[in-house]
Every structure is written in C-alpha cells, then in structure tokens.
Amino acid sequence: MVLPLIITSRLRSTLIAFALGAASVAAFAPLGFFPLVVLTTAWLAYEWSRSSPRNAFLSGYAFGFGLFAAGVSWIYVSLHDIGGMPAPVAGVATFLFCAFLALFPALAGWLQARIPACAAVRATLLIPAAWTLQEWIRSWILTGFPWLSLGYASARWPLQGYAPLGGVFALSFLTFVLGGMLYLALTQRLRLAWAAALVCVFAAGEALRHVEWTTPAGAPVSVALLQGNIEQSLKFDPRRYARTLETYAALAGETRARLIVFPETAVPRFLDTVDARYIQFLEDLARRNGGDILLGVPTRKSPDEFYNSVVTLGVSPRQIYHKVHLVPFGEFVPPGLGWTLRMVDIPMSDFSRGSAAQPLLEAAGQKIGVNVCYEDAFGDPIARQLPQATLLVNMSNVAWFGDSLAPAQHLQIAQLRAIEAGRMYLTATNTGITAAIDRDGRVLATLPQFAEGRLEIAARGYGGATPYVHGRDWPIVVIALALLVAAAMIARRNLSR
C-alpha cells in the first residue's frame, strides 16, 4: 500500500513541476508577468528542499521540459512551417532538443540536493547558485543556447535595476532568491523577516533603476530602421528577388537619415553575385544623406565557407562583420541531429562562424556594436564591444519563426542587453519587431509585425561603462560556484566531526 502512495506522490510532483515550468513562460514576453516566475521558483524551492538528489533531478527535469517545450516551441515552427520538414519529424527534433535542454535544470536540482544545508541556506543560496550555474553552462554548451534564462523575465520590473551590475545571470540568481524568500515567508519561522527581506530586494532594484551609469556622447544621429516584410517562403525565391531589392530601395530612398539599417540578409544572395549597380545605388543614397548604410547580406570566401554578414556602405570606408553565434537548426545543426538538415528546406542553413574578435563598425559618426539576430542572447560578447561602442544595433530576420513567441521574446532579450550595457539599442527586422530601445530598457518606438515600413528615430550615442561591462558574467558565476563549494566544504566538515 505504501509503494503506490509513493509512486502517486512522485508522479504528482513531476506533473506539477512540468505544469509550473510551462506556466513560467507567461513571465516572459509577450505577457511579461514577472511575479509568476517568483511563484513557480518558490514552489521549486519548496520541492527541492525536501527532495533526495534523485527526486530533485526528476522534478528539475520536468520543470525544465515544461519551460522549454512551451517557451521554444518556435523551433517546430522554423522546421515545419518555414522549413517544410514533415510534421512528425519536426516534432521529434523539437522534442529531442527540449529534452536535452531540460537536463540542465535537472542537474541543478541534483547538485543542490547533494549538499546538506538548512532550509534557509538551501532556498536563498544553494538553489539560486545551482540554477545560475546551469544557465551559464547552457550558454556555452554546443555554442550555447541561453534562451529563456529566468533573468529576462524581469525586464521592465524592479529587479532589472541589478542588470547593470551583474547581467542577466545575476537577475536569474536574484529571481530564485526571491522565490526562496517567498517559500520561507510562507512556511518557516520568522515569516515577517523573510517577507521584509523580499521587499527590500525589490526596493533596492527599483532604486538602482534610477542610477545613470553612462553619459550622452555627442549629438543624436538620425536613424532609419527598415522592415521589408518579406515572407520567408518567398525570400529566397528567384522570382521574388527583384521585387525584394525594389522594396528596400524604396524604403531607403525615401529617408534622409544618416544611418540606414537593413535587416539580416535583406539582400538574399551572396554579395559577390549582387548587381554592382544596386550596391552603387545604395552607396550613393548613403552619401547623399552624409552617412552610411548597414546592409545585411550573405558573403562567401569559398563554396563551403560562407557567412551571415553585415556590410557598411556610404561615407565611411567599407567594413564587414560576420555573425558568430548561429541559430540551432536555422543556421547550423546541433551534433547528432545532422539528419534533420537533409529533411528541411532552409537555404544557407549551414553558415560558417565569424571570428569572436572583430572590430566595431564605424558609421554615421558612431562606433557601432553590431550583432545579428540570435547573437543578442549572449550578453558577454556584446559587453566586450564596450565601452568603445557608442550604439548597439541588432539586425534580425525572425520570419524564420512565424507568428510565434520568438519575436516578442527576442525584443525582451534586446531590452536586457540595452540595460546591461547602458546603451541605446536598435533592432531592424524583416517582419518585426523592429524597435528602438533606450538605455533603461524602455521601448521608444516599434513597427507593427508583418507590415512593410520604416522606423525613423533620433538615436543617441553613450559613453562610459556599467559595472557589468567590466566584469561581464564572471562575478556572478564565481559567486555561484563559491557558494556551492563553500557549502559543500562546511557540510563535509560537520559530518566528519
């Protein structure tokens, strides 16, 4: 009789963990209800505080699988709806990818459970440290997939005030600290003290939001962000090519902005095959405006070595940037899943990676830290461009992901990058969401999704550096690791007595 009860209890905990992991996606954009993730992490703190390492692994895996299955469902959209992969195969590939990602929260649960500690230490230190460490490791394994790091959910909430200090992983740590405090306030002694501590963390974050870490550098520059709204199914169609060029020529020709930003791969052919007259036309437009164009276009060095690139045209000498971090399945195939590439119709789906040490692009009087699409999910490389970069620009083509959660999640990630860096952040996309983001994460202006248009704004460059720029992700990673090691050593010493 006892065994069925144990099985039922474990199954119930697993199902609850899965449901709460899936529900946590509502804390991210587009809904963006951050308090929800504090509630779900409070439950996880409760569950892990009373679990064996094995059970903590299982509940962590269920929570992670729910989070990723609901939150990165756009992988399926990319493979099936856009890439044409058969639905069952796309479903299996997406399932395997989410199942792999879920291993990281599971390992966090197992790791913290291996270290003896009281409830308060576990909930407010060990669990946040273990979770933060797994998020950081996930940002490196197989070139990294840091999507849905919990810290992103705090954009435009009081906790974002800590972002200029420690970045998104510090926000993830603090999110779990808040969840742990909520769990302790509801279940342990000294409830008022834990509730007061929770409020203090929020209040300090709100106060930090009003600190100006950077200062204006020079006069504002006029910028035009172009959104061609070319359907992905038509983008690489040879019959649509001429019309695509005409669309962008018209959008660019109607503005006098000093800096004109095209989306990622706006010109859907290798640069060396594009009619030289078209490139000269764009260069003349930029010179007419006394500025430059940032053009998204593929480039190649050989038939087997080609890049997702950004090229400058105009007054400044021609420069080029090659994308470094590539999108799984869309631009490269994760190891072991090469069979998916043979079943999907995604042109140029196996790009080469650019060097991690590329110079800034100088255009329209600004030193621009450029990143392409998915690259803005990586705060550390962007921070390396600072404090030299005065302006951050992202060029994307999220048409790969249709009308899914990805565009809104991507904009939220961009907001955190702006806050971490203390820089204005501009993002030009093919189908949306094209936006201008101020250094405090406020979205100043956007274009509607799935509409052709041009967003004209006055962008201000900034100088100086936030604390995050100097330390990047390392301080919070070292703190998390030190907490786990110190707790393990103390526990071992107590057991040896």
Secondary structure, 3 states (H helix, E strand, C coil): CHHHHHHHHHHHHHHHHHHHHHHHHHHCCCCCCCHHHHHHHHHHHHHHHCCCHHHHHHHHHHHHHHHHHHHCCHHHHHHHHHCCCCHHHHHHHHHHHHHHHCHHHHHHHHHHHCCCCCHHHHHHHHHHHHHHHHHHHHCCHHHCCCCCCHHHHHCCCHHHHHHHHHHHHHHHHHHHHHHHHHHHHHHCCCHHHHHHHHHHHHHHHHHHCCCCCCEECCCCEEEEEEECCCCHHHHCCHHHHHHHHHHHHHHHHCCCCCEEECCCCCCCCCHHHCCHHHHHHHHHHHHHCCCEEEEEEEEEEECCEEEEEEEEEECCCCCEEECCCCCECCCECCCCCHHHHHHCCCCCCCCCCCCCCCCCEEECCEEEEEEEHHHHHCHHHHHCCCCCCCEEEEEECHHHHCCCCHHHHHHHHHHHHHHHHCCCEEEEECCCCCEEECCCCCEEEECCCCCCEEEEEEECCEECCCHHHHHCCHHHHHHHHHHHHHHHHHHHHHHHC
